[in-house]
């Protein structure tokens, strides 16, 4: 197990929360074998998870009400080593702006830039299935592999 602090991307939290998700097995492997001693939600990932699990088009019959989504978030935070990021999320503000100004960043990657900035500014490892994070210089990351077709 790593001794770093992990900041999982929303896609990791969603895969962990949904047994039918195509990346669920890989997310569980991360959770059981590769996760740091401390695993964090930030405001963006917590809000994103609550939003996504409440979407009928995404979740089908497993869709959750706001109360159920809140309970899911709370259940994750009750796991040993899991918490909401305790560092001031504004600590990454300057890094966020540097990433935005460092080149052509498509608008769809704005949230990724914010998560990368938080991880860089706080010395956290970002964990994601998303390869778009490769573009952020100075980001410590764990790239999870998706399911093979």
TIDO-341891 format. One line per field, with one value per residue: x, z, y of N, C-alpha, C in turn; residue number from 1; residue in three letters. Coordinates in nm, 4 decimals, always signed. Example, Ala and Ser with C-alpha at 12.3 -4.5 7.8 and 13.67 -1.06 7.14 Angstrom:
BEGIN
n.c1 (+1.3190/+1.2850)
n.c3 (+0.7800/+0.7080)
n.c2 (-0.5690/-0.2250)
ca.c1 (+1.2300/+1.3670)
ca.c3 (+0.7800/+0.7140)
ca.c2 (-0.4500/-0.1060)
c.c1 (+1.3200/+1.2900)
c.c3 (+0.7800/+0.7870)
c.c2 (-0.3300/+0.0030)
k (1/2)
r (ALA/SER)
END
This chain:
BEGIN
n.c1 (+0.0849/+0.0448/+0.1898/+0.1021/-0.1380/-0.4483/-0.6458/-0.9169/-1.0567/-1.3797/-1.4724/-1.3644/-1.4836/-1.7515/-1.7374/-1.6679/-1.8991/-2.0975/-2.1848/-2.2429/-2.0970/-1.8693/-1.6019/-1.5886/-1.4625/-1.1887/-1.1752/-1.2329/-1.0073/-0.8096/-0.9008/-0.8730/-0.6062/-0.4265/-0.4788/-0.4054/-0.3167/-0.4798/-0.7689/-0.9321/-1.2305/-1.3113/-1.4809/-1.5766/-1.5694/-1.7365/-1.9829/-2.0193/-2.0497/-2.2892/-2.4597/-2.4400/-2.5260/-2.7889/-2.8992/-3.1296/-3.0901/-2.8280/-2.8056/-3.0223/-3.2370/-3.1093/-3.0983/-3.0627/-3.2227/-3.1925/-3.1506/-3.0672/-2.8336/-2.6871/-2.6573/-2.4975/-2.2618/-2.1947/-2.1544/-1.9234/-1.7462/-1.7366/-1.5712/-1.2578/-0.9914/-1.0984/-1.2026/-1.3339/-1.1471/-0.9180/-0.7503/-0.7256/-0.9207/-0.8827/-0.6153/-0.5157/-0.5764/-0.4075/-0.2402/-0.4329/-0.5089/-0.2643/-0.2486/-0.4681/-0.3777/-0.1564/-0.1585/-0.3462/-0.6407/-0.9105/-1.2512/-1.3969/-1.2173/-1.1817/-1.2689/-1.1060/-0.8597/-0.8886/-0.9043/-0.6506/-0.4929/-0.5581/-0.4518/-0.1781/-0.1072/-0.1466/+0.0093/-0.0993/-0.1888/-0.3406/-0.6030/-0.7295/-0.9328/-0.9102/-0.7266/-0.6706/-0.5497/-0.2799/-0.1711/-0.1088/+0.1544/+0.3745/+0.1941/+0.1287/+0.0191/-0.2039/-0.2772/-0.5500/-0.6505/-0.8995/-1.1723/-1.1148/-1.2395)
n.c3 (+0.0000/-0.0743/+0.0741/+0.0246/-0.0144/-0.1601/-0.4199/-0.5595/-0.8855/-1.0101/-1.1757/-1.0637/-0.8080/-0.8901/-1.0287/-0.8147/-0.6624/-0.8128/-0.8848/-1.1389/-1.3135/-1.5839/-1.5094/-1.2545/-1.1348/-1.1692/-1.0226/-0.7670/-0.7318/-0.7198/-0.4820/-0.2902/-0.3173/-0.4008/-0.2971/-0.1169/+0.2301/+0.3119/+0.1623/-0.0353/-0.0713/-0.2616/-0.2828/-0.5482/-0.6459/-0.4633/-0.5000/-0.7698/-0.7657/-0.6191/-0.7950/-1.0314/-0.9536/-0.9194/-1.1676/-1.3870/-1.6565/-1.6594/-1.4389/-1.4467/-1.3159/-1.0746/-0.9876/-0.7585/-0.4917/-0.3656/-0.0904/-0.0682/-0.2186/-0.0584/+0.1621/+0.0462/-0.0073/+0.2573/+0.3543/+0.2133/+0.3297/+0.5851/+0.5734/+0.6712/+0.6652/+0.4688/+0.3763/+0.3597/+0.1786/+0.3808/+0.3504/+0.2585/-0.0093/-0.1732/-0.1884/-0.4191/-0.6091/-0.7462/-0.8860/-1.0431/-1.2135/-1.3445/-1.4838/-1.6521/-1.8129/-1.9367/-2.1893/-2.4718/-2.3493/-2.3607/-2.2942/-2.1766/-2.0110/-1.7869/-1.5238/-1.4756/-1.4768/-1.2463/-1.0471/-1.0847/-1.0137/-0.7408/-0.6447/-0.7128/-0.5710/-0.3067/-0.2766/-0.3306/-0.4666/-0.7713/-0.8765/-1.1441/-1.4197/-1.6447/-1.9151/-1.9848/-1.7840/-1.8132/-1.9354/-1.7505/-1.6175/-1.3540/-1.1973/-0.9722/-1.0310/-1.0413/-1.2838/-1.3662/-1.5288/-1.7675/-1.8249/-2.0527/-2.3829)
n.c2 (-0.1193/+0.2207/+0.5168/+0.7631/+1.0313/+0.9868/+1.1266/+1.0391/+1.0500/+1.1419/+0.9358/+0.7069/+0.6907/+0.6577/+0.4127/+0.2470/+0.2670/+0.1480/-0.1649/-0.2714/-0.1221/-0.0758/-0.0538/-0.1452/-0.3745/-0.3144/-0.0804/-0.1762/-0.3368/-0.1366/-0.0096/-0.2139/-0.2996/-0.0960/+0.1531/+0.4525/+0.5190/+0.7201/+0.8382/+1.0682/+1.2663/+1.5506/+1.8649/+1.8840/+1.6140/+1.4854/+1.6217/+1.5603/+1.2788/+1.2496/+1.3820/+1.2215/+0.9581/+1.0044/+1.0251/+0.9034/+0.8134/+0.7293/+0.5554/+0.3808/+0.1344/+0.1431/+0.4014/+0.6732/+0.8496/+1.1873/+1.1668/+0.8994/+0.9124/+1.0851/+0.9183/+0.7200/+0.8652/+0.9301/+0.6698/+0.5938/+0.7770/+0.6799/+0.4665/+0.3248/+0.5526/+0.7173/+1.0376/+1.3739/+1.6063/+1.7677/+1.9759/+2.3196/+2.3875/+2.6017/+2.6273/+2.5257/+2.7111/+2.9011/+2.7260/+2.6031/+2.8155/+2.8496/+2.6077/+2.6366/+2.8425/+2.7400/+2.6350/+2.5188/+2.4342/+2.2324/+2.3251/+2.1147/+1.9942/+2.1443/+2.0839/+1.8634/+1.9938/+2.1457/+1.9424/+1.8277/+2.0472/+2.0739/+1.8332/+1.8634/+2.1004/+2.0204/+1.7972/+1.5472/+1.2246/+1.1781/+0.9740/+0.7949/+0.6753/+0.8135/+0.9241/+1.1827/+1.3235/+1.2969/+1.5168/+1.7119/+1.8575/+1.7736/+1.6441/+1.3933/+1.0753/+0.7939/+0.5866/+0.4128/+0.1160/+0.0595/-0.1724/-0.4350/-0.4799)
ca.c1 (+0.0000/+0.1170/+0.1753/+0.0570/-0.2806/-0.5108/-0.7644/-0.9766/-1.1421/-1.5196/-1.4956/-1.3271/-1.5911/-1.8708/-1.7121/-1.6759/-2.0367/-2.1901/-2.1351/-2.2610/-2.0117/-1.7691/-1.4712/-1.6054/-1.3577/-1.0612/-1.1854/-1.2182/-0.8658/-0.7440/-0.9465/-0.8223/-0.4641/-0.3399/-0.5190/-0.3221/-0.3744/-0.5835/-0.8357/-1.0111/-1.3270/-1.3104/-1.6166/-1.6135/-1.5976/-1.8536/-2.1004/-2.0335/-2.1032/-2.4303/-2.5312/-2.4456/-2.6068/-2.9285/-2.9385/-3.1931/-3.0323/-2.7009/-2.8168/-3.1328/-3.3142/-3.0290/-3.0957/-3.0774/-3.2787/-3.0915/-3.1226/-2.9878/-2.7013/-2.6211/-2.6201/-2.3843/-2.1459/-2.1629/-2.1007/-1.7841/-1.6680/-1.7261/-1.4675/-1.1297/-0.8999/-1.1673/-1.2578/-1.3373/-1.0170/-0.9088/-0.6713/-0.8024/-0.9285/-0.8352/-0.4697/-0.4838/-0.6298/-0.3021/-0.1988/-0.5438/-0.4955/-0.1450/-0.2833/-0.5581/-0.3023/-0.0345/-0.1732/-0.4838/-0.7132/-1.0514/-1.3409/-1.4410/-1.1144/-1.1700/-1.2798/-0.9827/-0.7536/-0.9104/-0.8632/-0.5052/-0.4366/-0.5712/-0.3547/-0.0429/-0.0863/-0.1488/+0.0968/-0.1803/-0.1844/-0.4699/-0.6322/-0.8348/-0.9319/-0.9047/-0.5906/-0.6516/-0.4660/-0.1386/-0.1291/-0.0781/+0.2916/+0.3923/+0.0870/+0.1508/-0.1079/-0.2158/-0.3679/-0.6150/-0.6846/-1.0388/-1.1996/-1.0855/-1.3580)
ca.c3 (+0.0000/-0.0826/+0.1921/-0.0207/-0.0017/-0.2913/-0.4580/-0.6751/-0.9787/-1.0023/-1.2421/-0.9713/-0.7076/-0.9545/-1.0529/-0.6852/-0.6121/-0.9031/-0.9196/-1.2809/-1.3920/-1.6611/-1.4427/-1.1122/-1.0895/-1.1615/-0.9109/-0.6441/-0.7199/-0.6659/-0.3444/-0.2022/-0.3335/-0.4390/-0.2355/-0.0108/+0.3639/+0.3183/+0.0342/-0.0135/-0.1570/-0.2579/-0.3094/-0.6857/-0.6628/-0.3819/-0.5713/-0.8934/-0.7367/-0.5830/-0.9183/-1.1268/-0.9084/-0.9263/-1.3083/-1.4346/-1.7830/-1.6276/-1.3354/-1.4705/-1.1980/-0.9539/-0.9609/-0.6166/-0.4521/-0.3014/+0.0422/-0.0887/-0.2636/+0.0612/+0.2418/-0.0230/+0.0207/+0.3982/+0.3698/+0.1702/+0.4279/+0.7068/+0.5526/+0.7301/+0.5805/+0.3698/+0.4323/+0.2715/+0.1833/+0.4924/+0.3090/+0.1991/-0.1529/-0.2446/-0.1984/-0.5575/-0.6982/-0.8338/-0.9756/-1.1370/-1.3155/-1.4234/-1.5758/-1.7529/-1.9008/-1.9859/-2.3264/-2.5168/-2.2658/-2.3997/-2.1813/-2.1110/-1.9166/-1.6795/-1.3953/-1.4617/-1.4392/-1.1058/-0.9648/-1.0956/-0.9342/-0.5985/-0.6147/-0.7203/-0.4631/-0.1762/-0.2745/-0.3351/-0.5893/-0.8371/-0.9253/-1.2450/-1.5420/-1.7510/-1.9634/-2.0056/-1.6768/-1.8554/-1.9860/-1.6429/-1.5707/-1.2100/-1.1293/-0.9358/-1.0564/-1.0615/-1.3977/-1.3621/-1.6611/-1.7824/-1.8676/-2.1939/-2.4513)
ca.c2 (+0.0000/+0.3474/+0.6023/+0.8937/+1.0615/+0.9756/+1.2016/+0.9713/+1.1211/+1.1017/+0.8077/+0.5989/+0.6810/+0.6026/+0.2702/+0.1780/+0.2708/+0.0782/-0.2984/-0.3000/-0.0319/-0.1511/-0.0462/-0.1779/-0.4679/-0.2440/+0.0135/-0.2558/-0.3736/-0.0170/+0.0111/-0.3194/-0.3281/+0.0146/+0.2806/+0.5101/+0.5090/+0.8214/+0.8579/+1.1890/+1.3334/+1.6964/+1.9117/+1.8518/+1.4715/+1.4526/+1.6717/+1.4839/+1.1461/+1.2662/+1.4178/+1.1103/+0.8440/+1.0458/+1.0369/+0.7800/+0.7653/+0.6646/+0.4529/+0.2882/+0.0959/+0.1677/+0.5450/+0.7046/+0.9777/+1.2719/+1.1096/+0.7781/+0.9563/+1.1362/+0.8007/+0.6577/+0.9492/+0.9103/+0.5339/+0.5991/+0.8537/+0.5992/+0.3661/+0.3662/+0.6274/+0.8002/+1.1608/+1.4906/+1.6728/+1.8614/+2.0922/+2.4280/+2.3631/+2.7193/+2.6174/+2.4930/+2.8137/+2.9544/+2.6175/+2.5892/+2.9196/+2.8197/+2.4994/+2.6919/+2.9327/+2.6754/+2.5867/+2.5027/+2.3396/+2.2308/+2.3517/+1.9909/+1.9507/+2.2429/+2.0143/+1.7854/+2.0882/+2.1803/+1.8280/+1.8191/+2.1571/+2.0374/+1.7278/+1.9202/+2.1971/+1.9551/+1.6804/+1.4265/+1.1450/+1.1724/+0.8393/+0.8081/+0.5954/+0.9137/+0.9523/+1.3263/+1.3784/+1.2893/+1.6479/+1.8059/+1.8413/+1.7826/+1.5722/+1.2529/+1.0092/+0.6504/+0.5644/+0.2824/+0.0666/+0.0194/-0.3087/-0.4633/-0.5349)
c.c1 (+0.0883/+0.0974/+0.1321/-0.0901/-0.3378/-0.6317/-0.8225/-1.0643/-1.2847/-1.5423/-1.4577/-1.4363/-1.7166/-1.8534/-1.7169/-1.8198/-2.1328/-2.1343/-2.1491/-2.1738/-1.9022/-1.6307/-1.4780/-1.4940/-1.2238/-1.0612/-1.1716/-1.0735/-0.7856/-0.7747/-0.8805/-0.6702/-0.3732/-0.3690/-0.4213/-0.3911/-0.4886/-0.6369/-0.9382/-1.1178/-1.2905/-1.4533/-1.6632/-1.6483/-1.7184/-1.9819/-2.1258/-2.0933/-2.2516/-2.5126/-2.5468/-2.5334/-2.7557/-2.9812/-2.9992/-3.1321/-2.9015/-2.7207/-2.9279/-3.2096/-3.2398/-3.0220/-3.1254/-3.1458/-3.1662/-3.0536/-3.0375/-2.8459/-2.6209/-2.5736/-2.5011/-2.2560/-2.1006/-2.1020/-1.9551/-1.6984/-1.6554/-1.6197/-1.3364/-1.0424/-0.9654/-1.2242/-1.2693/-1.2027/-1.0132/-0.8276/-0.7647/-0.8021/-0.8847/-0.6827/-0.4282/-0.5247/-0.5249/-0.2557/-0.3064/-0.5316/-0.3718/-0.1750/-0.3753/-0.4820/-0.1837/-0.0453/-0.3201/-0.5508/-0.8601/-1.1403/-1.3859/-1.3407/-1.0949/-1.1764/-1.1564/-0.8671/-0.7666/-0.8660/-0.7112/-0.4391/-0.4451/-0.4653/-0.2123/-0.0154/-0.0766/-0.0591/+0.0207/-0.1574/-0.3259/-0.4875/-0.7487/-0.8208/-0.9052/-0.7602/-0.5653/-0.5625/-0.3171/-0.0854/-0.0819/+0.0581/+0.2983/+0.2874/+0.1304/+0.0179/-0.0927/-0.3207/-0.4219/-0.6521/-0.8302/-1.0507/-1.1680/-1.2110/-1.3404)
c.c3 (+0.0000/+0.0456/+0.1527/+0.0146/-0.1420/-0.3031/-0.5802/-0.7566/-0.9620/-1.0665/-1.1543/-0.8666/-0.7686/-0.9800/-0.9230/-0.6377/-0.6902/-0.9443/-1.0676/-1.3712/-1.4610/-1.5959/-1.2957/-1.0605/-1.0737/-1.0462/-0.7774/-0.6236/-0.6654/-0.5175/-0.2481/-0.2055/-0.3511/-0.3674/-0.1270/+0.1238/+0.3824/+0.1769/+0.0539/-0.1185/-0.1536/-0.2916/-0.4484/-0.7019/-0.5805/-0.4516/-0.6988/-0.8704/-0.7032/-0.7089/-1.0102/-1.0807/-0.9064/-1.0681/-1.3595/-1.5638/-1.7606/-1.5389/-1.3592/-1.3419/-1.0678/-0.9180/-0.8131/-0.5983/-0.3905/-0.1650/+0.0303/-0.1348/-0.1459/+0.1488/+0.1794/+0.0056/+0.1658/+0.4222/+0.3237/+0.2768/+0.5621/+0.6948/+0.6145/+0.6275/+0.4782/+0.4383/+0.3237/+0.2873/+0.2913/+0.4566/+0.2490/+0.0479/-0.2336/-0.2568/-0.3420/-0.6572/-0.7959/-0.9335/-1.0823/-1.2491/-1.4024/-1.5262/-1.6870/-1.8566/-1.9689/-2.1275/-2.3612/-2.4341/-2.3066/-2.2771/-2.1079/-2.0070/-1.8005/-1.5416/-1.3709/-1.4183/-1.2925/-1.0140/-0.9680/-1.0098/-0.7851/-0.5594/-0.6138/-0.5997/-0.3260/-0.1662/-0.2720/-0.4667/-0.6465/-0.8972/-1.0234/-1.3535/-1.6632/-1.7894/-1.9867/-1.8985/-1.7104/-1.8943/-1.8770/-1.5813/-1.4194/-1.1293/-1.0992/-0.9544/-1.0649/-1.1696/-1.3889/-1.5031/-1.6607/-1.8265/-2.0161/-2.2581/-2.4839)
c.c2 (+0.1240/+0.4276/+0.7428/+0.9132/+1.0571/+1.0671/+1.1311/+1.0662/+1.0667/+0.9658/+0.6887/+0.5799/+0.6183/+0.4530/+0.1895/+0.1645/+0.1824/-0.0578/-0.3338/-0.2132/-0.1135/-0.1505/-0.0870/-0.2698/-0.4001/-0.1440/-0.0599/-0.2994/-0.2550/-0.0038/-0.0877/-0.3344/-0.2065/+0.1462/+0.3225/+0.4902/+0.6085/+0.8455/+0.9690/+1.2138/+1.4808/+1.7379/+1.8703/+1.7041/+1.4282/+1.4982/+1.5922/+1.3470/+1.1547/+1.2968/+1.2975/+0.9945/+0.8771/+1.0597/+0.9062/+0.7259/+0.6909/+0.5414/+0.3506/+0.2614/+0.1238/+0.3164/+0.5711/+0.8397/+1.0599/+1.2158/+0.9832/+0.8118/+1.0108/+1.0207/+0.7277/+0.7339/+0.9304/+0.7722/+0.5274/+0.6664/+0.7814/+0.4908/+0.4152/+0.4376/+0.7180/+0.9230/+1.2662/+1.5590/+1.7785/+1.9852/+2.1970/+2.4095/+2.4848/+2.7198/+2.5881/+2.5988/+2.8674/+2.8490/+2.5961/+2.6919/+2.8988/+2.7100/+2.5497/+2.7746/+2.8661/+2.6228/+2.5777/+2.3924/+2.3427/+2.2551/+2.2260/+1.9412/+2.0481/+2.1763/+1.9283/+1.8755/+2.1268/+2.0663/+1.8112/+1.9262/+2.1275/+1.9348/+1.7830/+2.0094/+2.1322/+1.8325/+1.5495/+1.3535/+1.1399/+1.0332/+0.8486/+0.7025/+0.6849/+0.9453/+1.1002/+1.3882/+1.3728/+1.4269/+1.7430/+1.7751/+1.8591/+1.7095/+1.4294/+1.1832/+0.8590/+0.6329/+0.4230/+0.2430/+0.0224/-0.1242/-0.3240/-0.5208/-0.6815)
k (1/2/3/4/5/6/7/8/9/10/11/12/13/14/15/16/17/18/19/20/21/22/23/24/25/26/27/28/29/30/31/32/33/34/35/36/37/38/39/40/41/42/43/44/45/46/47/48/49/50/51/52/53/54/55/56/57/58/59/60/61/62/63/64/65/66/67/68/69/70/71/72/73/74/75/76/77/78/79/80/81/82/83/84/85/86/87/88/89/90/91/92/93/94/95/96/97/98/99/100/101/102/103/104/105/106/107/108/109/110/111/112/113/114/115/116/117/118/119/120/121/122/123/124/125/126/127/128/129/130/131/132/133/134/135/136/137/138/139/140/141/142/143/144/145/146/147/148/149)
r (UNK/UNK/UNK/UNK/UNK/UNK/UNK/UNK/UNK/UNK/UNK/UNK/UNK/UNK/UNK/UNK/UNK/UNK/UNK/UNK/UNK/UNK/UNK/UNK/UNK/UNK/UNK/UNK/UNK/UNK/UNK/UNK/UNK/UNK/UNK/UNK/UNK/UNK/UNK/UNK/UNK/UNK/UNK/UNK/UNK/UNK/UNK/UNK/UNK/UNK/UNK/UNK/UNK/UNK/UNK/UNK/UNK/UNK/UNK/UNK/UNK/UNK/UNK/UNK/UNK/UNK/UNK/UNK/UNK/UNK/UNK/UNK/UNK/UNK/UNK/UNK/UNK/UNK/UNK/UNK/UNK/UNK/UNK/UNK/UNK/UNK/UNK/UNK/UNK/UNK/UNK/UNK/UNK/UNK/UNK/UNK/UNK/UNK/UNK/UNK/UNK/UNK/UNK/UNK/UNK/UNK/UNK/UNK/UNK/UNK/UNK/UNK/UNK/UNK/UNK/UNK/UNK/UNK/UNK/UNK/UNK/UNK/UNK/UNK/UNK/UNK/UNK/UNK/UNK/UNK/UNK/UNK/UNK/UNK/UNK/UNK/UNK/UNK/UNK/UNK/UNK/UNK/UNK/UNK/UNK/UNK/UNK/UNK/UNK)
END
